Every structure is written in C-alpha cells, then in structure tokens.
C-alpha cells in the first residue's frame, strides 16, 4: 500500500503498539531444565545436547582439511528437534584458521495415527545457498537419512544429493556426511567425532 493512500480501516493495530517482551518460551539442550521432551522424541533423546569435537572434510574441496565443530540439538517441548552446527577450520598446529560451514535444521519423527515410528524427516540449510530435505530412519542410537529434494539459490553451491549417518558410540556423537555435486557421485564430505559438553 502506498504511503499516500489512506487506509479506510485506519492504521493496523500493530503499527503503534509498544515493543514486545522477550520470547516467552524456552528451548533447551539440557533435559534437566526447560520444557519436558515431547513423547514423540523419546527415540531421539540420546542426541539432545551440546557436542564439540573434531573431524575431517573433503569433497568438494580439492584437498582434505581438519576442522573443529560444535553441534547443539535442542527442543522446545514440541515434536521436533532443532539442529545447529558451527564449524571452523584448523591449521597444521590445530589452531583455528577461519570459520567453516554453518548449518541449521529441524529433525521430525513421522507420526502415524499420532504415534512416532522410526521414520524421520529433516530439513538442513547452510550459508552456501542450499536447502536439503532428508528422509530416513532412527533406530536406537543410529539415525540414517538421504536427500529426497534439494533447493539451491541461483548462486548456491552445486549440491545434487546427500547421505548422512549419525550415531552415538561409547557416549560420543559420530557422523559421516556424503555429498554429490559438480558432476561427481556421492563422495565423503564431512566426518567427525564429538563429545557431549552440555545437556
């Protein structure tokens, strides 16, 4: 609506409303605080927490590289998990050498007649202009999923497929991420071992 057009209903009620208070709902990666975990997420409970560790990256980079990473998997009482990853490259002396991939996403168990099974859906998005939809299964302490659809921005990275495997092994979060793109089939992209530091 142009500024010189008068709204016959008057200004919208939010136009001159006072500032809102801080977000009134809590989300957490610590199962001892905040809202109760939704019953549909009980199968994913081992993944909830804050994790830090190291890994190695590869394709599509021309050479392998080492990185450090922090992953936070949290909930707000509803039937999905929020996933956030921050990674940074390490130099030959294991010192920070610059930021690497950041990723945000949501993991959702598929509900059938209101009850969760082992089927999973996940959306994952990076700063490289790529949004991936994954489908897979969560069984025990293992989550495996593959891309069902990928959307790229016009300048986004040329990603055409992905496969991810997460698992809790001896209390650590291990994962392997394969990627296809740039005319190449699925190839090792990232793998890491992270230790629980919170939650």
C-alpha positions in Angstrom: 0.0 0.0 0.0 1.5 3.4 -1.0 2.1 5.9 1.7 -0.3 8.4 0.1 -3.2 6.0 0.1 -5.5 6.3 3.1 -6.5 3.1 4.7 -10.3 3.2 5.2 -9.9 0.9 8.2 -7.4 3.1 9.9 -3.8 2.1 10.8 -3.2 -1.5 11.6 -3.2 -2.3 15.4 0.5 -3.3 15.4 1.7 0.0 13.9 1.9 2.0 17.1 2.0 -1.0 19.6 4.6 -1.0 22.3 7.7 -3.2 21.9 7.1 -6.9 22.8 8.7 -8.6 25.7 11.4 -11.2 25.2 10.4 -14.5 23.7 8.3 -16.1 26.4 9.0 -19.8 25.7 12.2 -21.7 26.5 14.1 -24.2 24.4 16.9 -26.2 25.8 19.5 -28.9 25.1 19.6 -29.7 28.8 17.0 -32.3 29.6 17.1 -31.3 33.3 15.7 -27.8 32.6 13.0 -26.2 30.5 10.0 -27.9 29.0 9.5 -31.7 29.0 10.7 -33.6 26.0 7.7 -34.4 23.7 6.9 -38.1 23.9 7.3 -38.4 20.1 11.0 -37.5 20.6 11.9 -40.2 23.1 13.6 -42.3 20.4 15.9 -39.3 19.7 16.6 -38.5 23.3 20.3 -39.7 23.1 21.1 -36.9 20.5 19.8 -34.0 22.5 22.6 -31.9 23.9 25.6 -29.8 23.1 28.5 -31.6 21.4 32.1 -30.5 20.5 34.8 -32.3 18.7 37.0 -32.6 15.6 36.6 -34.0 12.1 37.9 -34.1 8.6 36.4 -32.5 5.5 36.9 -33.5 1.8 34.9 -33.2 -1.4 34.1 -30.7 -2.9 37.4 -29.2 -1.6 40.5 -30.1 -3.7 42.3 -31.3 -0.6 41.2 -32.8 2.8 41.2 -30.5 5.8 40.7 -30.7 9.5 38.0 -28.9 11.4 36.6 -28.4 14.9 32.8 -28.3 15.4 30.1 -27.6 17.9 26.6 -29.1 17.4 23.6 -28.2 19.5 20.5 -30.3 19.3 17.7 -28.8 21.3 13.9 -28.9 21.8 11.1 -26.7 23.0 8.5 -29.3 24.1 7.0 -29.7 20.6 7.6 -32.9 18.4 10.7 -31.8 16.6 14.4 -31.1 17.3 16.3 -28.0 16.3 19.8 -28.7 15.0 22.6 -26.1 14.8 26.2 -26.7 13.7 29.2 -24.3 13.7 32.5 -25.5 12.4 35.9 -23.9 12.0 39.0 -25.0 10.1 42.1 -26.0 11.9 45.7 -25.4 10.8 48.6 -27.8 10.9 49.1 -27.0 14.6 45.4 -27.5 15.4 44.7 -23.8 15.8 41.6 -22.0 14.5 42.2 -21.0 10.8 38.9 -19.5 9.9 35.1 -20.3 10.0 33.8 -23.2 8.0 30.2 -24.4 7.4 27.3 -23.3 9.5 24.1 -25.3 9.3 20.6 -25.0 10.7 17.9 -27.6 10.6 14.9 -29.4 12.1 14.5 -33.2 12.7 11.0 -34.5 12.9 9.8 -38.0 13.6 6.9 -39.0 11.3 3.7 -39.6 13.3 1.3 -42.3 12.2 -2.0 -42.1 13.9 -0.4 -39.7 16.4 2.4 -42.1 17.3 6.0 -41.9 16.2 7.7 -44.8 14.4 11.2 -44.9 13.2 10.6 -42.8 10.0 12.3 -39.4 10.1 12.2 -36.2 8.1 14.8 -33.4 8.4 15.5 -30.1 6.7 19.0 -28.8 6.7 20.2 -25.4 5.4 23.7 -23.9 5.0 25.1 -20.5 4.3 26.1 -21.8 0.8 22.5 -21.2 -0.5 21.4 -24.9 -0.2 18.3 -26.3 1.5 18.1 -30.1 1.7 15.1 -32.3 2.6 16.2 -35.6 4.1 14.1 -38.8 4.7 15.4 -41.6 6.8 15.1 -43.8 9.9 16.1 -43.5 13.5 16.7 -46.8 15.3 18.2 -46.9 18.8 21.2 -44.6 18.7 21.5 -44.5 14.9 20.0 -42.0 12.5 20.5 -42.5 8.8 18.9 -40.4 6.1 19.3 -39.4 2.4 18.1 -36.4 0.4 14.7 -36.5 -1.1 14.8 -33.0 -2.5 17.4 -30.1 -2.8 16.7 -26.5 -3.4 19.6 -24.1 -4.4 19.6 -20.4 -4.7 20.8 -19.1 -8.1 24.3 -18.6 -6.8 24.2 -21.6 -4.4 26.7 -24.5 -4.2 26.1 -27.2 -6.8 24.8 -29.9 -4.5 22.7 -32.7 -6.1 22.5 -35.3 -3.3 23.4 -36.2 0.2 23.5 -39.1 2.7 24.0 -38.7 6.5 24.7 -41.2 9.2 24.6 -40.1 12.9 25.3 -42.5 15.8 26.1 -42.4 19.5 29.1 -44.7 20.1 30.7 -45.0 23.6 28.9 -41.8 24.6 30.2 -39.8 21.6 28.3 -38.4 18.6 29.8 -39.7 15.4 28.7 -38.8 12.0 29.5 -39.2 8.3 28.1 -37.0 5.6 28.4 -37.8 1.9 27.6 -35.4 -0.9 27.2 -35.4 -4.6 27.6 -32.4 -7.0 29.7 -30.8 -9.6 29.2 -33.9 -11.8 30.5 -36.3 -9.1 28.6 -39.1 -7.4 28.3 -39.4 -3.6 31.7 -38.8 -2.0 32.9 -38.3 1.6 32.2 -34.7 2.5 32.5 -34.5 6.3 33.0 -36.9 9.2 33.6 -36.1 12.9 33.6 -37.4 16.5 32.1 -35.0 19.1 31.9 -35.3 22.8 28.9 -34.2 24.9 29.8 -30.9 26.7 26.3 -30.0 27.8 22.8 -31.5 28.3 
